[in-house]
């Protein structure tokens, strides 16, 4: 997988982009050992000092959208710009120590040939170093610091993705040594996506679907699975139950690589959060800029769109909240939005209101399947 992802970089116009390697445990341990030895060497020098940690800068100002020369697909990348963690400055002293603590824990996990989730890592660190780790967010950010320092993926560090996602429809999956799973026979809740990226990479997949439909909400996913949308429109349904987790994004990316001719459509609420979710599937996230391209897919925005608002009864519109406006501001300030997405976002902000997919139930519970079928026809993919 690493060679495939790395070789794909030659098709991008910007060759100054930085990415994290997928490495076997011995190489990751070696990088950690080199970091420790360099640190000790400086401390034992005739003029000892505590050096700063140079990390790839993960701020939006260091991100850019890299566009493939062969397709219309795009990904978020980070360039070779650095920030530092210093033990000598009060505001960065604790984050400095956290990096070493997380590296130590990852090293132990790799030596034991184990894997653990971010949540498990948090509780290990909470017990081991409670003065440095008081929240899951601190652990999540420190993991990204370690990725930015060592230039290797979080999965290479022995950290599994926690998965909320599910998949249903015309897809057969087979884990190594296991029976084949028919995702159309998994009920309305679908097949639970594993957080083990190594397992997802080894899945054997077969499909006769014509489309992949990414659904923002689990409730909508369940409705479409219960109505067997995939039999009326030959398709694969996938959801992350909100903001996309890494495992769901990885599996979607894997399916798109395995079946490159299947168009991918996104069904999200008409609000800034829905657009942000769509963009995360489509481009990746700035926070994971070193790995974003491994989880990005060329998702087309199926709906809800501003042209669909006539289908939404007036009483179903909801006023935008401050959080919506904050997300809209963040999206506008980024470089990822294409022009028609910017137009949609501008209409949202100007109208001051949002519409949710459930509002279409005004036309009956069977209307959503008809709506999706019509939108796909309009997209000229049939």
C-alpha positions as CSV (number, residue, x, y, z in Angstrom):
1,X,0.0,0.0,0.0
2,X,2.8,2.4,0.8
3,X,4.5,1.9,-2.6
4,X,1.2,2.5,-4.4
5,X,0.5,5.7,-2.4
6,X,4.1,6.9,-2.8
7,X,4.2,6.2,-6.5
8,X,1.0,8.2,-7.0
9,X,2.7,11.3,-5.9
10,X,4.6,11.6,-9.2
11,X,1.2,12.6,-10.8
12,X,0.9,15.7,-8.7
13,X,2.1,19.1,-10.0
14,X,3.7,20.2,-6.7
15,X,6.7,18.0,-5.8
16,X,7.4,19.9,-2.5
17,X,4.7,18.1,-0.6
18,X,5.3,16.3,2.6
19,X,3.7,13.0,3.6
20,X,4.0,10.3,6.3
21,X,5.4,6.9,5.4
22,X,3.8,3.5,6.0
23,X,6.6,1.6,7.7
24,X,7.0,-1.8,9.3
25,X,7.5,-1.9,13.1
26,X,11.3,-2.3,13.0
27,X,11.7,0.9,10.9
28,X,9.4,2.9,13.2
29,X,11.3,1.7,16.3
30,X,14.5,2.7,14.6
31,X,13.2,6.2,13.9
32,X,12.2,6.5,17.6
33,X,15.6,5.3,18.7
34,X,17.4,7.8,16.5
35,X,15.3,10.6,17.9
36,X,16.1,9.5,21.5
37,X,19.9,9.1,20.7
38,X,20.1,12.5,19.1
39,X,18.4,14.0,22.1
40,X,20.8,12.3,24.5
41,X,23.8,13.2,22.3
42,X,23.0,16.9,22.6
43,X,22.5,16.7,26.4
44,X,25.9,15.0,26.8
45,X,27.8,17.5,24.6
46,X,30.4,19.9,26.0
47,X,27.7,22.6,25.7
48,X,24.6,20.7,26.6
49,X,21.2,22.1,25.7
50,X,17.7,20.9,25.2
51,X,17.0,21.2,21.5
52,X,13.6,22.0,20.0
53,X,11.5,19.3,18.3
54,X,11.0,20.2,14.6
55,X,7.6,19.1,13.5
56,X,5.9,19.5,10.2
57,X,3.6,22.5,10.5
58,X,-0.1,21.4,10.4
59,X,-1.6,24.9,10.3
60,X,-4.0,25.8,7.5
61,X,-1.4,28.3,6.2
62,X,0.9,25.4,5.4
63,X,-1.7,23.4,3.6
64,X,-2.6,23.3,0.0
65,X,-4.8,21.3,-2.4
66,X,-2.8,19.2,-4.8
67,X,-4.6,18.3,-7.9
68,X,-3.9,15.2,-10.0
69,X,-2.7,15.9,-13.5
70,X,-4.7,12.9,-14.8
71,X,-8.0,13.2,-13.1
72,X,-10.2,15.8,-11.4
73,X,-9.4,14.4,-8.0
74,X,-7.7,16.6,-5.3
75,X,-6.2,16.1,-1.9
76,X,-5.0,18.2,1.0
77,X,-1.2,18.1,1.5
78,X,1.3,19.9,3.8
79,X,4.5,21.4,2.5
80,X,7.9,21.3,4.1
81,X,7.4,24.1,6.6
82,X,8.2,23.4,10.3
83,X,7.0,24.5,13.7
84,X,8.7,23.6,17.0
85,X,8.0,22.2,20.4
86,X,10.3,23.6,23.0
87,X,10.9,22.5,26.6
88,X,12.2,26.0,27.4
89,X,9.0,27.9,26.7
90,X,6.1,27.8,29.1
91,X,3.4,27.4,26.5
92,X,5.0,24.5,24.8
93,X,6.8,22.7,27.6
94,X,4.0,20.2,28.3
95,X,3.3,19.4,24.6
96,X,7.1,18.8,24.3
97,X,7.0,16.2,27.1
98,X,3.8,14.7,25.7
99,X,5.5,13.9,22.4
100,X,8.2,11.8,24.2
101,X,5.6,10.1,26.4
102,X,3.5,9.1,23.4
103,X,6.6,7.9,21.5
104,X,7.6,5.8,24.5
105,X,4.2,4.2,24.7
106,X,4.2,3.5,20.9
107,X,7.6,2.0,21.2
108,X,6.4,-0.4,23.9
109,X,3.4,-1.4,21.8
110,X,5.5,-2.1,18.7
111,X,8.0,-4.2,20.7
112,X,5.1,-6.2,22.0
113,X,3.6,-6.5,18.5
114,X,0.3,-5.1,19.7
115,X,-2.1,-2.4,18.5
116,X,-4.3,-0.1,20.5
117,X,-6.9,2.6,19.8
118,X,-6.6,6.3,20.6
119,X,-9.0,5.8,23.5
120,X,-6.9,2.9,25.0
121,X,-3.8,5.0,24.6
122,X,-5.4,7.9,26.5
123,X,-6.2,5.7,29.5
124,X,-2.7,4.2,29.5
125,X,-1.2,7.7,29.5
126,X,-3.7,9.0,32.0
127,X,-2.6,6.3,34.4
128,X,1.1,6.6,33.5
129,X,1.4,10.4,33.3
130,X,-1.7,12.1,34.7
131,X,0.1,15.5,35.1
132,X,0.5,15.7,31.3
133,X,-2.6,14.0,29.9
134,X,-6.0,15.1,31.1
135,X,-8.1,14.8,27.9
136,X,-8.5,12.7,24.8
137,X,-7.9,15.8,22.7
138,X,-4.4,16.2,24.1
139,X,-3.6,12.6,23.1
140,X,-5.1,13.0,19.6
141,X,-3.0,16.2,19.0
142,X,0.1,14.6,20.4
143,X,-0.3,11.6,18.1
144,X,-0.3,14.0,15.2
145,X,2.8,15.7,16.6
146,X,4.6,12.3,16.6
147,X,3.4,11.6,13.1
148,X,4.8,15.1,12.1
149,X,8.1,14.4,13.9
150,X,8.8,10.9,12.7
151,X,7.0,11.2,9.3
152,X,5.3,7.8,9.6
153,X,1.6,7.1,9.7
154,X,-0.3,6.6,13.0
155,X,-1.1,3.1,11.9
156,X,2.7,2.5,11.6
157,X,2.9,3.7,15.2
158,X,0.6,0.8,16.3
159,X,-2.4,3.0,16.7
160,X,-5.7,1.7,15.4
161,X,-8.6,3.8,14.2
162,X,-11.7,3.8,16.3
163,X,-14.5,3.2,13.9
164,X,-18.2,4.2,14.0
165,X,-18.9,3.4,10.3
166,X,-21.1,0.9,8.6
167,X,-21.6,-0.3,5.1
168,X,-24.5,-2.0,3.3
169,X,-25.5,-2.9,-0.2
170,X,-24.1,-4.8,-3.2
171,X,-20.7,-5.6,-1.8
172,X,-19.2,-9.0,-0.7
173,X,-16.3,-8.8,1.8
174,X,-14.0,-11.5,3.0
175,X,-11.5,-11.1,5.8
176,X,-8.4,-13.4,5.6
177,X,-9.5,-16.9,6.7
178,X,-13.1,-15.9,7.2
179,X,-16.4,-16.5,5.5
180,X,-17.7,-14.2,2.8
181,X,-20.0,-11.4,4.1
182,X,-22.9,-10.3,1.9
183,X,-23.4,-6.6,2.9
184,X,-26.9,-6.6,1.5
185,X,-27.9,-9.2,4.1
186,X,-26.6,-7.4,7.2
187,X,-29.9,-5.6,8.0
188,X,-30.6,-1.9,8.3
189,X,-27.6,-1.4,10.6
190,X,-25.2,-2.7,8.0
191,X,-21.8,-4.3,8.4
192,X,-19.7,-2.7,11.1
193,X,-16.4,-1.3,9.7
194,X,-13.3,-2.5,11.6
195,X,-10.9,0.0,13.0
196,X,-7.9,-2.3,12.0
197,X,-6.6,-0.6,8.8
198,X,-4.3,-3.6,8.2
199,X,-7.4,-5.8,8.1
200,X,-9.3,-3.4,5.8
201,X,-6.3,-3.4,3.5
202,X,-6.5,-7.2,3.2
203,X,-10.2,-7.4,2.5
204,X,-11.2,-9.3,-0.6
205,X,-14.0,-7.4,-2.2
206,X,-16.5,-8.1,-5.0
207,X,-19.4,-6.0,-6.3
208,X,-21.8,-5.6,-9.1
209,X,-22.8,-2.1,-7.9
210,X,-22.9,0.9,-10.3
211,X,-22.5,3.6,-7.6
212,X,-21.2,4.3,-4.1
213,X,-23.4,6.5,-1.9
214,X,-21.8,8.1,1.1
215,X,-24.5,9.1,3.7
216,X,-23.9,11.6,6.4
217,X,-26.3,10.3,9.0
218,X,-26.8,6.8,10.4
219,X,-30.6,7.3,10.6
220,X,-30.8,8.1,6.8
221,X,-28.4,5.2,6.1
222,X,-30.7,2.8,8.0
223,X,-33.8,4.1,6.2
224,X,-32.1,3.6,2.8
225,X,-30.9,0.1,3.8
226,X,-34.3,-0.8,5.1
227,X,-35.8,0.3,1.8
228,X,-33.2,-1.8,0.0
229,X,-32.1,1.2,-2.1
230,X,-29.2,-0.8,-3.4
231,X,-31.6,-3.2,-5.2
232,X,-33.5,-0.3,-6.9
233,X,-30.3,1.6,-7.6
234,X,-27.3,-0.9,-7.8
235,X,-25.1,0.7,-5.1
236,X,-23.0,0.4,-2.0
237,X,-24.1,2.5,1.0
238,X,-21.5,3.7,3.5
239,X,-21.8,6.0,6.5
240,X,-19.5,7.3,9.2
241,X,-22.5,8.4,11.4
242,X,-21.5,12.0,11.2
243,X,-18.0,13.5,10.9
244,X,-15.9,10.8,9.2
245,X,-13.6,8.6,11.2
246,X,-10.4,7.4,9.7
247,X,-11.4,3.7,9.3
248,X,-14.5,4.6,7.3
249,X,-12.6,7.0,5.1
250,X,-9.9,4.4,4.6
251,X,-12.4,1.7,3.5
252,X,-14.1,4.1,1.1
253,X,-10.7,5.0,-0.3
254,X,-9.9,1.3,-0.6
255,X,-13.2,0.5,-2.4
256,X,-12.6,3.4,-4.8
257,X,-9.1,2.0,-5.6
258,X,-10.4,-1.5,-6.1
259,X,-13.3,-0.3,-8.3
260,X,-12.1,2.9,-9.9
261,X,-15.0,3.2,-12.3
262,X,-17.7,3.5,-9.6
263,X,-18.7,7.1,-9.2
264,X,-19.1,8.2,-5.5
265,X,-21.9,10.4,-4.4
266,X,-22.3,12.2,-1.1
267,X,-25.7,12.8,0.6
268,X,-25.4,15.3,3.4
269,X,-27.5,18.0,5.1
270,X,-27.7,21.4,3.5
271,X,-25.6,23.3,6.1
272,X,-21.9,24.2,6.6
273,X,-21.4,21.0,8.7
274,X,-22.7,18.8,6.0
275,X,-20.4,20.5,3.4
276,X,-17.5,20.1,5.8
277,X,-18.2,16.4,6.1
278,X,-18.4,16.1,2.3
279,X,-15.1,17.9,2.0
280,X,-13.4,15.7,4.5
281,X,-14.3,12.6,2.5
282,X,-13.3,14.4,-0.7
283,X,-10.1,16.1,0.2
284,X,-9.0,14.8,3.6
285,X,-8.4,17.0,6.7
286,X,-5.7,19.6,7.4
287,X,-5.0,18.1,10.8
288,X,-4.0,14.9,9.0
289,X,-2.4,16.6,6.1
290,X,0.6,14.2,6.2
291,X,-1.8,11.3,5.6
292,X,-4.8,12.9,4.1
293,X,-4.3,11.6,0.6
294,X,-4.6,8.0,1.9
295,X,-8.2,8.7,3.0
296,X,-9.5,11.0,0.3
297,X,-11.9,10.0,-2.6
298,X,-13.4,11.9,-5.5
299,X,-16.9,12.3,-3.9
300,X,-19.5,14.2,-5.9
301,X,-22.0,16.3,-4.0
302,X,-25.4,14.6,-4.7
303,X,-27.5,16.6,-2.2
304,X,-29.0,18.3,-0.5
305,X,-28.2,21.2,-2.9
306,X,-29.7,24.7,-3.1
307,X,-31.7,23.6,-6.2
308,X,-33.4,21.1,-3.9
309,X,-34.7,23.7,-1.4
310,X,-38.0,23.9,-3.2
311,X,-38.7,20.4,-2.0
312,X,-38.2,21.4,1.6
313,X,-41.4,22.8,3.4
314,X,-40.8,26.3,4.9
315,X,-41.5,25.1,8.4
316,X,-38.6,22.6,8.2
317,X,-35.9,25.2,7.7
318,X,-33.7,25.7,10.8
319,X,-31.8,29.0,11.6
320,X,-28.0,28.7,11.3
321,X,-26.3,28.5,14.7
322,X,-23.0,30.3,15.6
323,X,-21.2,27.0,15.2
324,X,-22.5,26.8,11.6
325,X,-21.2,30.3,10.8
326,X,-17.8,29.3,12.4
327,X,-17.6,26.3,10.1
328,X,-18.6,28.4,7.1
329,X,-15.9,30.9,7.9
330,X,-13.3,28.1,8.2
331,X,-14.4,26.6,4.8
332,X,-14.2,29.9,3.0
333,X,-10.7,30.7,4.3
334,X,-9.4,27.3,3.1
335,X,-8.3,26.6,-0.5
336,X,-10.2,23.4,-0.9
337,X,-13.6,24.7,-2.0
338,X,-14.4,24.6,-5.7
339,X,-16.4,27.5,-7.1
340,X,-19.8,25.8,-7.1
341,X,-19.3,24.8,-3.5
342,X,-18.5,28.3,-2.6
343,X,-21.8,29.4,-4.2
344,X,-23.7,26.9,-2.1
345,X,-22.0,28.0,1.1
346,X,-22.7,31.7,0.3
347,X,-26.4,31.0,-0.2
348,X,-26.5,29.1,3.2
349,X,-24.9,32.1,5.0
350,X,-27.0,34.7,3.2
351,X,-30.3,32.8,3.9
352,X,-29.3,32.3,7.5
353,X,-31.0,28.9,7.4
354,X,-30.2,25.2,7.0
355,X,-32.1,22.2,5.8
356,X,-31.8,18.5,6.9
357,X,-32.3,15.5,4.7
358,X,-35.2,14.3,6.9
359,X,-37.2,17.3,5.7
360,X,-37.8,15.3,2.5
361,X,-40.0,12.9,4.4
362,X,-42.6,15.6,4.0
363,X,-43.2,13.9,0.7
364,X,-43.5,10.4,2.2
365,X,-41.0,7.9,3.5
366,X,-40.4,6.4,0.1
367,X,-39.6,9.8,-1.5
368,X,-35.9,9.7,-0.5
369,X,-35.2,6.7,-2.8
370,X,-36.9,8.5,-5.7
371,X,-35.0,11.7,-4.9
372,X,-31.6,9.9,-5.1
373,X,-32.5,8.1,-8.3
374,X,-33.5,11.4,-9.9
375,X,-30.4,13.2,-8.7
376,X,-28.1,10.4,-10.2
377,X,-29.9,10.7,-13.5
378,X,-29.4,14.5,-13.5
379,X,-25.7,13.9,-12.8
380,X,-25.5,12.1,-16.2
381,X,-24.1,9.0,-14.7
382,X,-26.9,6.7,-16.0
